[in-house]
Amino acid sequence: LREIEKPVGEIAKLKEDLELALANFDAYLVEAVENSVEWGFTHYLRAEVLRRLSRFDEAERALARLRGMKFPGTDLGRFIKYQRKLCLRKDPAPRGIGKMKKESFLTSIGDFFRRLF
């Protein structure tokens, strides 16, 4: 989705592939066991794709379905929180886990110091 770096044909194909992924996620969710780890990760991935397509409001709604839920043994809660931050920033760029961990660490440090002062 980075239009500067990719030829127009590649961008169109990427958008087409992301739309197909959304359709597959939606089809899976019809049959999925609600509140299972797989259900949660599918909603998370759906939100990621929506964000990458710059459909931030839809992505936020997908993430809102997961608010307050617990997925023991996973980092899904951290991923959801980071995804919500990216949606609020209207940031459609691809992001890796390393970037998420760095930003989460810096936010934690900032929160710690704000509580002290």
Backbone as a ProteinNet text record, in pm:
[ID]
protein_1_A
[PRIMARY]
LREIEKPVGEIAKLKEDLELALANFDAYLVEAVENSVEWGFTHYLRAEVLRRLSRFDEAERALARLRGMKFPGTDLGRFIKYQRKLCLRKDPAPRGIGKMKKESFLTSIGDFFRRLF
[TERTIARY]
80.5	0	84.9	212	299.8	315.1	233.8	222.3	349.9	431.9	555.1	652.6	652.2	751.4	707.6	580.7	531.5	462.2	481.2	406.7	256	176.8	31.3	-27.7	20.2	-31.5	-9.6	104.4	133.6	43.4	15.7	-71.8	-213	-261.6	-395.3	-402.9	-299.8	-297.2	-293.1	-214.1	-206.8	-342.9	-409	-542.4	-640.3	-632	-719	-693.7	-566.2	-531	-579.9	-568.4	-614.5	-766.7	-838.2	-984.6	-1023.1	-948.1	-973.2	-947	-841.6	-812.4	-928.7	-982.4	-1097.2	-1215.4	-1242.8	-1354.5	-1331.8	-1208.4	-1177.6	-1188.7	-1143	-1157.7	-1305.1	-1387	-1530.3	-1595.4	-1557.6	-1612.7	-1573.5	-1450.5	-1405.2	-1482.3	-1503.5	-1568.2	-1712.7	-1777.7	-1914.6	-1917.1	-1812.2	-1806.7	-1725.7	-1647.3	-1553.9	-1626.3	-1560.7	-1612	-1581.1	-1687.4	-1670.4	-1589.1	-1500.1	-1412.7	-1299.2	-1283.2	-1167.5	-1044.6	-927.3	-803.7	-802.5	-845.6	-848.1	-942.9	-1056.6	-1153.8	-1091.6	-1021.9	-957.7	-849	-763.5	-656.8	-712.6	-821.7	-881.9	-936.4	-1002	-1049.3	-931.2	-823.7	-704.5	-646.8	-632.4	-578	-670.3	-799.6	-896.8	-877.4	-858.1	-834.7	-704.2	-602.4	-473.7	-491.1	-564.6	-587.1	-668	-771.9	-852.5	-767.5	-680.4	-591.4	-497.9	-444	-353.1	-424.6	-555.7	-637	-686.1	-640.6	-680	-827.9	-885	-1024	-1022.7	-976.8	-946	-1067.9	-1182	-1302.7	-1346.8	-1342.4	-1378.5	-1279.3	-1151.9	-1048.5	-1072.3	-1104.3	-1130.4	-1251.3	-1356.2	-1473.9	-1437.3	-1353.1	-1309.5	-1230.6	-1145.3	-1066.7	-1154.3	-1258.5	-1348.1	-1417	-1440.8	-1502.8	-1415.4	-1284.9	-1190	-1158.6	-1206	-1175.3	-1218.7	-1127.7	-1157.8	-1148.9	-1130.1	-1120.5	-979.4	-969	-839.5	-810.8	-687.8	-641.8	-513.3	-527.9	-412	-308.1	-183.3	-73	-37.9	-97.3	-68.6	-34.1	22.5	48.6	-59.6	-173.7	-278.6	-322.6	-330.4	-370.1	-275.8	-146.8	-47.6	-62	-86.1	-101.7	-223.9	-332.9	-457.3	-435.7	-371.3	-345.1	-261	-160.2	-73.9	-151.4	-233	-315.3	-409.2	-469.2	-559.5	-485.1	-361.2	-279.2	-255.9	-224.4	-199.6	-326.1	-441.1	-568.2	-594.8	-571	-592.7	-502	-382.2	-287.4	-317.9	-412.8	-445	-319.7	-252.9	-126.5	-149.3	-145.4	-168.6	-41.2	72	199.8	216.6	287.6	317.5	408	383	462.9	500.3	623.6	669.7	657.3	673.8	663.5	774.2	893.3	1003.4	966.9	902.5	858.9	755.2	664	561.8	626.1	720.2	784.9	860.1	929.3	1004.5	908.4	799.8	703.2	636	603.5	540.2	634.2	761.8	860.8	872	882.6	895.5	771	654.2	529.6	528.2	571.4	574.5	667	783.2	879.1	817.9	756.3	692.4	582.3	498.6	391.5	448.3	556.1	620.4	664.8	732.6	781.8	668	561.1	446.6	383.3	379.8	323.9	412.9	543.3	635.2	622.3	597.2	596.8	459.3
-119.1	0	125.7	110.7	227.2	265.2	360.5	394.7	449.9	513.9	572.9	464.2	352.8	249.2	142.6	131.7	23	77.7	8.3	47.3	30.8	104.6	104.8	-35.8	-117.3	-253.6	-338.1	-321.7	-396	-350.9	-222.2	-169.4	-224.2	-225.3	-277.9	-425.8	-501.5	-644.8	-665.6	-584.2	-595	-565.6	-460.3	-428.4	-541.7	-598.1	-710.5	-829.7	-858.1	-968.4	-943.3	-818.7	-785.8	-797.9	-757.1	-772	-920	-1002.9	-1147.5	-1204.4	-1158.5	-1202.6	-1166.9	-1045.9	-1005.5	-1099.3	-1131.7	-1222	-1358.8	-1406	-1535.5	-1528.9	-1418.9	-1403.5	-1403	-1328.6	-1321.2	-1458.3	-1534.9	-1669.8	-1759.3	-1747.4	-1827.5	-1790.4	-1660.5	-1614.5	-1661.5	-1690.2	-1741.6	-1876.8	-1956.5	-2092	-2101	-1999.7	-2006	-2006	-2067.5	-2067.8	-1931.2	-1857.7	-1721.9	-1722.7	-1625.4	-1604.5	-1706	-1791.8	-1881.8	-1801.7	-1856.1	-1788.4	-1767.8	-1867.7	-1855.9	-1744	-1734.3	-1629.3	-1493.1	-1480.3	-1353.8	-1314.9	-1410.8	-1380.5	-1347	-1411.1	-1380.7	-1238.1	-1196.6	-1057.4	-960.3	-997.2	-912.9	-898.9	-1010.6	-1006.6	-929.7	-944.9	-870.1	-720	-679.5	-538.5	-489.9	-573.2	-537.8	-509.6	-596.2	-578.7	-452.2	-429.1	-307.3	-182.1	-185.8	-70.6	-49.8	-156.6	-146	-89.8	-112.1	-57	84.7	141.1	275.1	282.7	172.6	167.6	164.7	275.8	283.8	265.9	322	308.3	162.6	94.7	-48	-129.5	-94.9	-165.5	-145.7	-24.1	5.6	-73.7	-84.6	-163.3	-311.1	-362.2	-502.6	-523.3	-428	-437.8	-419.8	-337	-313.1	-442.3	-532	-661.2	-741.9	-711.7	-788	-719.9	-597.8	-520.1	-595.4	-605.6	-668.3	-819.5	-880.7	-1026.1	-1070.7	-1188	-1245.2	-1364.7	-1369.8	-1482.6	-1534.2	-1616.4	-1662.9	-1732.9	-1709.6	-1774.5	-1708.6	-1592.3	-1522.1	-1376.1	-1309.8	-1166.1	-1086.1	-1148	-1083.7	-950.3	-941.7	-815.7	-702.1	-729.5	-627.5	-589.8	-688.5	-662	-573.8	-604.2	-528	-382.5	-363.1	-227.5	-149.2	-212.2	-146.7	-114.6	-208.7	-188.9	-70.1	-59	52.4	184.7	187.2	309.1	347.7	249.9	277.4	328.2	274.4	321.2	465.9	497.7	634.8	733.3	688.5	773.2	777.1	694.4	681.4	637.9	538.4	489.3	357	356.4	233.3	153.3	201	137.5	1.7	-88.8	-218	-195.9	-269.1	-257.7	-397.1	-411.9	-539.7	-545.3	-662.2	-681.4	-606	-599	-525.5	-380.3	-317.1	-177.8	-165.8	-263.3	-262.9	-272.9	-363.7	-382.2	-256.6	-194.2	-72.5	38.3	59.5	164.1	132.9	4.8	-33.6	-6.8	-38	-14.2	135.1	215.7	360.3	418.8	369.4	414.7	376.5	253.8	208.6	295.5	327	411.9	550.9	606.4	737.7	737.8	632.2	620.8	613.6	538.7	524.3	660.9	738.1	868.9	966.9	958.8	1048	1018.5	892.7	857.7	909.9	912.2	959.9	1109.8	1183.2	1329.3	1375.9
0	0	0	-5.4	-11.9	-157.4	-200.1	-340.8	-401.4	-323	-374.9	-418.9	-347.3	-370.5	-470.2	-498.3	-582.5	-707.4	-818.5	-938.9	-916.8	-990.4	-975.1	-983.2	-1075.6	-1089.9	-965.5	-901.9	-779	-665.3	-656.9	-551.6	-569	-691.8	-719.4	-681.9	-713.6	-682	-530.6	-461.4	-315.7	-253.2	-298.2	-245.5	-274	-392.6	-428.7	-335.7	-308.9	-219.7	-77.4	-31.1	103.6	113.7	10.3	9.2	11.5	-60.7	-60	80.1	144.8	281.2	374.2	360.8	443	422.3	297.5	267.2	331.5	328.5	390.4	542.7	602.7	747.3	785.3	709.8	738.5	726.9	625.6	608.3	725.7	769.9	884.1	1010.6	1033.8	1156.1	1167.6	1055.6	1058.9	1130.7	1111.8	1167.4	1297.3	1329.6	1442.9	1577.2	1674.7	1811.2	1871.4	1904.1	1956.6	2085.1	2096.3	2212.1	2223.2	2123.4	2123.4	2081.6	2105.5	2065.9	1914.4	1840	1693.3	1648.4	1713.3	1683.8	1710.5	1823.7	1858.7	1760.4	1724.7	1630.2	1492.1	1454.3	1323.8	1323.4	1430.3	1439.2	1437.1	1506.2	1506.8	1366.1	1296	1159.8	1066	1085.5	1005.1	1026.9	1152.6	1183.8	1121.5	1124.4	1062.6	913.6	845.6	701.4	676.3	754.9	738.8	758.9	858.5	882.8	764.4	712	597.5	475.3	467.7	359	390.4	501.9	548.5	584.9	624.3	669.7	823	880.4	1022.5	1112.2	1075.1	1157.6	1164.5	1051.5	1049.8	1131.9	1120.7	1197.8	1346.9	1385.3	1526	1576.4	1494.6	1534.5	1552.1	1462.9	1474.6	1604	1637.5	1760.6	1884.3	1873.2	1985.9	2029.9	1936.3	1971.4	2065.7	2064.7	2146.3	2279.6	2297.3	2417.1	2542.8	2637.5	2765.2	2766.4	2649.9	2645.6	2681	2737.5	2775	2684.7	2636.5	2555.5	2619	2726.5	2803.4	2716.5	2752.6	2682.1	2550.1	2521.3	2395.7	2425.4	2327.9	2336.5	2264.6	2240.6	2162.2	2222.2	2352.7	2416.5	2381.9	2381.7	2343.5	2196.9	2112.7	1969	1944.9	2014.1	1998.2	2039	2153.5	2202.7	2101	2044.6	1946.2	1818.3	1773.8	1653.2	1672	1791.4	1819.6	1811.7	1863	1855.3	1709.9	1626.6	1484.2	1416.3	1453.4	1396.6	1436.3	1561.8	1608.9	1536.8	1503.8	1430.1	1280.1	1236.5	1093.2	1015.7	1069.9	1015.8	942.4	808.5	733.9	703.9	748.4	712.3	779.9	713.8	776.9	898.3	1002.2	1124.9	1172.7	1216.5	1269.5	1420.8	1475.5	1619.4	1691.6	1632.4	1694.6	1718.6	1622.2	1635.1	1747	1753.5	1856.8	1994.7	2010.7	2140.3	2181.7	2086.5	2116.8	2161.2	2085.4	2121	2253.6	2278.8	2405.3	2521.9	2503.6	2607.8	2637.2	2533	2551.8	2618.3	2580.7	2643.6	2791.2	2822.7	2962.1	3045.6	2991.6	3063	3085.4	2979.5	2990.7	3095.7	3095	3194.5	3335.8	3352.2	3482.8	3535.5	3450.8	3494.1	3517.1	3440.1	3463.3	3600.1	3639.1	3769.8	3883.2	3860	3962.9	3985.8	3879.3	3889.1	3870.3
[MASK]
+++++++++++++++++++++++++++++++++++++++++++++++++++++++++++++++++++++++++++++++++++++++++++++++++++++++++++++++++++++

